[in-house]
């Protein structure tokens, strides 16, 4: 027993339950955000046909630029083989 009266198994179970609860809450938030983005895109596409296609094209460009910047600014580790750098 610990000073607070809980056994290590009870504390471990409590922590695992809290972790699982946080995972469920995170997944719920992610799903809510996905629905919000979908609703916004659908609404915008109704007012401005082609909005979604243009948005995705811009997103692709931004992602490629982000990856290029990340690779360019990545610290060089000469100890790793070239295919893992």
Backbone as a ProteinNet text record, in pm:
[ID]
protein_1_A
[PRIMARY]
XXXXXXXXXXXXXXXXXXXXXXXXXXXXXXXXXXXXXXXXXXXXXXXXXXXXXXXXXXXXXXXXXXXXXXXXXXXXXXXXXXXXX
[TERTIARY]
82.8	0	87.1	38.6	104.9	49.3	114	66.6	-77.5	-124.8	-262.8	-363	-317.6	-407.9	-442.1	-389.4	-417.6	-303.5	-340	-236.8	-179.9	-59	-0.6	-88.8	-156.4	-244.1	-362.4	-416.1	-528.9	-485.4	-369.5	-318.1	-292.5	-235.1	-207.9	-338.1	-439	-569	-631.2	-620.7	-674.9	-605.5	-474.9	-398.6	-435.2	-448.2	-486.4	-626.4	-717.5	-852.7	-848.7	-764.7	-751.8	-692	-593.1	-532	-635.1	-711.5	-814.3	-920.9	-956.7	-1054.2	-1001.2	-875.2	-814.7	-809.7	-780.4	-778.4	-916.6	-1021.2	-1157.9	-1194.9	-1158.7	-1188.5	-1114.6	-990.2	-911.2	-975.7	-1018.4	-1083.2	-1214.4	-1289.6	-1415.2	-1389.5	-1291	-1257	-1214.3	-1131.9	-1087.5	-1207.8	-1303.1	-1422	-1507.2	-1519.5	-1596	-1530.3	-1397.4	-1326	-1341.4	-1338.8	-1354.8	-1492.6	-1595.4	-1730.5	-1739.9	-1678.2	-1678.4	-1611.9	-1497.5	-1427.1	-1511.1	-1570	-1653.2	-1771.1	-1838	-1953.7	-1913.1	-1800.3	-1751.5	-1719.7	-1649.4	-1612.4	-1736.3	-1831.5	-1954.3	-2030.8	-2041.5	-2111.9	-2041.3	-1908.5	-1833.3	-1844.4	-1844.4	-1853.6	-1989.8	-2093.9	-2225.8	-2229	-2161.6	-2159.5	-2057.8	-1946.3	-1839.5	-1799.6	-1867.2	-1832.5	-1682.9	-1624.5	-1482.6	-1396.4	-1459	-1384.6	-1302.5	-1365.9	-1298.7	-1177.5	-1192	-1079.5	-964.2	-996.2	-891.6	-827	-907.8	-855.6	-757.8	-795.6	-709.3	-581.1	-589.6	-470.5	-374.5	-428.1	-345.1	-286.8	-365	-318.4	-201.5	-212.6	-104.9	23.7	11.1	128.5	191.2	107.3	157.4	226.6	170.4	230.3	366.2	375.6	503.7	607.6	566	657.8	703.1	609.7	642.4	742.6	720.5	811.2	949.2	954	1082.8	1158.5	1089.2	1152.8	1200.7	1120.7	1157.5	1282.1	1287.3	1402.9	1526.2	1508.9	1620.8	1678.6	1591.8	1635.4	1668	1655.1	1681.8	1831.4	1867.5	2010	2071	2194.3	2261.5	2325	2303.3	2360.5	2445.3	2576	2665	2689.4	2651.1	2672	2567.7	2455	2350.1	2377.3	2335.5	2353.4	2273.3	2317.5	2251.2	2101.9	2057.7	1915.9	1830	1892.7	1817.7	1830.7	1901.3	1919	1800.1
-118.9	0	125.1	224.8	354.3	442.7	556.4	644.9	690.9	696.9	742.1	627.2	508	395.5	314.3	349.9	275.6	180.2	62.6	-32.6	9.4	-34.8	0.1	-44.1	-158.6	-206.9	-112.6	-62.8	29.8	160	209.5	332.8	313.8	199.4	172.1	165.6	99.9	88.6	227.8	310.8	446.1	527.2	516.4	589.5	541.4	409.9	355.7	402.6	409.8	459.5	605.7	684.8	825.5	840.4	760.6	763.7	727.4	622.2	580.9	688.7	754.3	862.8	977.3	1012.7	1119	1080.3	954.6	907.8	921.4	883.3	894.4	1041.4	1126.9	1269.6	1329	1288.4	1336.6	1293.5	1167.8	1117.1	1191.3	1218.3	1291.3	1431.8	1499.8	1634.1	1630.7	1532.5	1518.6	1500.9	1418.9	1395.9	1522.1	1597.2	1722	1820.6	1831.5	1922.3	1879.5	1749.4	1699.8	1736.4	1723.9	1759.7	1909.8	1989.5	2134.6	2173.7	2115.6	2147.1	2103.2	1985.6	1937.5	2031.9	2074.3	2163.1	2297.3	2349.3	2476.2	2462.5	2357	2336.3	2315.8	2239	2214.2	2344	2423.6	2551.5	2643.9	2654.1	2741.1	2693	2562	2506.7	2539.5	2549	2584.8	2730.9	2818.9	2960.7	2992.3	2922.2	2942.3	2806.6	2761.8	2631.2	2623.5	2511.7	2491.9	2530	2580	2622	2506.7	2390.5	2276.7	2232.6	2227.6	2186.9	2286.7	2416.2	2518	2509.4	2486	2472.9	2356.4	2242	2124.3	2146.2	2215.2	2244.2	2333.3	2435.6	2523.9	2448.5	2359.6	2280	2190.9	2131.6	2046	2126.5	2246.3	2332.4	2368.3	2404.7	2443.7	2326.4	2207.5	2089	2058.4	2067.9	2044.3	2147	2272.4	2377.9	2351.9	2310.4	2279.9	2164.8	2059	1943.5	1984.8	2064.6	2110.3	2193	2282.2	2364.6	2277.9	2180.8	2092.4	2012.3	1959.9	1881.8	1971.9	2092.9	2185.8	2226.6	2245.7	2292.5	2180	2056	1942	1934.4	1919.4	1908.9	1785.2	1800	1690.1	1597.2	1469.9	1368.6	1276.3	1303.7	1228	1085.4	1054.8	919.9	821.4	873.2	786.3	756.8	640.7	610.1	709.8	734.9	835.8	812.7	688.9	662.5	688	712.4	742.9	889.7	968.9	1110.2	1190.7
0	0	0	-70.2	-72.9	37.4	65.4	171.7	152.8	28.6	7	15.8	46.3	68.7	-54.6	-170.6	-293.2	-323.3	-369.3	-409.2	-544.1	-578.6	-709.3	-825.9	-810.5	-917.5	-937.6	-828	-836.5	-901.4	-863.6	-923.2	-1072.7	-1108.5	-1249.5	-1328.5	-1273.1	-1340.5	-1358.1	-1255.2	-1261.8	-1370.5	-1377.3	-1479.1	-1618.8	-1636.2	-1766.8	-1807.4	-1710.8	-1739.5	-1781.6	-1715.8	-1752.1	-1891.9	-1923.7	-2056.9	-2162.9	-2138.2	-2234.2	-2250.5	-2140.6	-2147.6	-2233.1	-2213.8	-2294.7	-2442.5	-2471.5	-2611.1	-2674.3	-2599.6	-2651.9	-2673.9	-2579.5	-2593.6	-2712.8	-2733.6	-2846.6	-2978	-2984.3	-3105.1	-3131.1	-3026	-3040.8	-3093.2	-3037.5	-3084.2	-3230.1	-3267.1	-3405.1	-3497.8	-3458.3	-3541.3	-3553.6	-3444.1	-3447.9	-3544.2	-3535.4	-3625.7	-3771.1	-3796.1	-3932.8	-3987.5	-3905.5	-3948.7	-3973.3	-3885.9	-3905.1	-4036.3	-4065	-4189.5	-4309.1	-4300.6	-4410.9	-4433.7	-4325.8	-4338.9	-4399.3	-4354.9	-4409	-4558.3	-4593.7	-4734	-4820.5	-4772	-4848.9	-4870.1	-4764.7	-4775.2	-4873.6	-4861.7	-4951	-5095.8	-5115	-5250.5	-5312.7	-5229.2	-5281.4	-5325.8	-5250.8	-5285.8	-5395.3	-5393.9	-5491.5	-5548	-5655.3	-5713	-5746.1	-5711.7	-5735.2	-5615.9	-5509.8	-5391.4	-5334.7	-5321.1	-5258	-5340.1	-5470.3	-5555.8	-5543.1	-5542.2	-5527.9	-5389.6	-5288.7	-5152.2	-5144.1	-5200	-5194.3	-5274.2	-5387.4	-5466.6	-5387.3	-5321.1	-5238.5	-5119.6	-5063.2	-4948.9	-4990.4	-5108	-5159	-5178.6	-5236.3	-5254.5	-5120.1	-5024.4	-4892	-4823.5	-4837.5	-4776.2	-4838.7	-4970.7	-5038.1	-4994.5	-4982.1	-4938	-4793.9	-4708	-4568.7	-4560.1	-4637.6	-4635.8	-4686.1	-4792.9	-4847	-4743.2	-4673.4	-4569.6	-4454	-4415.2	-4304.4	-4339.4	-4460.7	-4504.8	-4512.6	-4564.9	-4580.1	-4443.9	-4344.4	-4212.6	-4115.2	-4160	-4073.2	-4042.8	-3915.4	-3883.4	-3948.3	-3994	-4063.4	-3961.1	-3977.3	-3888.7	-3976.1	-3979.1	-4066.9	-4019.9	-3897.3	-3845.8	-3899.2	-3945.9	-3999.5	-4146	-4194.4	-4336.9	-4422.2	-4545.3	-4631	-4649.6	-4656.6	-4679.8	-4556.1	-4440.6	-4318	-4275.2	-4352.9	-4317.9	-4355.3
[MASK]
+++++++++++++++++++++++++++++++++++++++++++++++++++++++++++++++++++++++++++++++++++++

